[in-house]
Each structure stands twice: as C-alpha cells, then as structure tokens.
Amino acid sequence: MAGLVGLASGSMLGAAAARWPDLDQSFLVGRSACASCGRTLGPGELVPVWSWLRQRGRCRHCGASIGWLPLVAELAGGGVAVLAFATLDPASAALATLLGWWLLLLALIDAEHGRLPDVLTLPLTGLGVVVAVAAPVPGLVDPLASALGALFGFLLFVAVARLYRAWRGRDGLGHGDAKLLAALGAWLGLGGLAPAILTAAILALGFALASGRHRADDALAFGPWLALAGFVLFCWQLFVGAG
Ligand SMILES: [Zn+2]
C-alpha cells in the first residue's frame, strides 16, 4: 500500500521537477502533457511505471523520448515509502517518508535543471531543527546537534567549494549543495555529516565508474547522491534509535 502511494507520489514529484520552477496547479489537479508535442496524456499513460514500460519511455503520439527521469522518480518515490514503512514504526516511517520525498524532489530538480532551489533547501533545514526540538519520534538527534549540523554542513561545503575553485580555477560545487548539506546536518546532526558526505561520494563515484562518465571535466551532480545518502542514513538513525 505504502509502495503504491509512493509510486504515485514519485510520479507527481517527477512532473513537478520537470516543470520547475514554472509550477502551476496543473501538475496536481490537471492533466500532464507531452513536453515535445503537447498532447494531453490519457489515463492509460499516467499509470506509474507500467505506462513508461509499455511505451518504452516514449510519447505514444510523437515518439519523443520521455527519458529515464519519470521512471526513476516513480520507483524512487515508491522505494522511499517501502523502505520507511518496512523498517520503522508508522509515525517514524511517516516522518522519514516526508523527508525522503522532499529530498527526492530536490534530487530530481538537480538532475534535470542542475540546481537545488533555496525555496526547498532552506525550509527543509528549518524543518529539521524544528523536528529535533519537537522530537515527535524516538531516535532523532538533539536540537543542539541539529543546529550545529546545519551550520557546519553549510560552512564545510562552502569551504570545499572555495578550495575546489582555487585548485581548478572554476566552480565545481554550487552553493545549492552547501544548503542541501545544511539541511542534512539539521536532520542527521553534526555527527551525521561525515557519513552522509562519504556515502554520497561513494555512490557518486560508483555511478560515474559504472556509467563511464568519469572525466574530471564533467559537471559534478552531487545533489542526488547527497539526497539518497541523507534519506538512508536518516532511516538508519531512526531504526537504531527505536531498537
Ligand atoms: Zn509527444
């Protein structure tokens, strides 16, 4: 059940990410349309995963490629909910799913547009601190660790970005990444920063090697890997805290 809701949520998050930042109401209440030919998609083309597979990732009318992102969005949206509800109590799972879907939206926007909007990262940071203060479920970091995590997450990434610029003579890591790391620091605490960065780096490196995209000049899309690492580590933190 959580998985099905997750698939549908992932589908909506994918649609929102594709249109970002020109969001209107249509991705929630209206009908999606092909970005290439503009044809409105029928109900049969909006079934998560199944539609993508049946159409082999193409528009049924004009044959334009839809790309992998809608499928990845749907599977990740479902995966977030399944992982959370399979391993955690319902209240903890709901909180973890909220974080997971928020991070998924950020990851999709970063993958599609190469940026991490402040309007999503800054509230997520604030929410992390608020959650740490309110402590609605066991296993959360204490408020001080959360606030320090947000502060040092931001400063750490700014410092790394400065070093990178001095070394390579150009920007490799954006300030959006710094704010995402601040958000993860708020949710995972100061002690969660190093594991998050390390996990994200291993995932990014593994993907780069597996996909053959390991030229140093390629832009570093670190946001999606940070988001994935942050979600998994948060689930782990709640799982250990509850046990
Ligand atoms: Zn089309």
Boltz pocket constraint, residues with backbone or C-beta under 6 A from the ligand:
constraints:
  - pocket:
      binder: B
      contacts: [[A, 34], [A, 35], [A, 36], [A, 37], [A, 38], [A, 39], [A, 59], [A, 60], [A, 61], [A, 62], [A, 63], [A, 64]]
      max_distance: 6.0
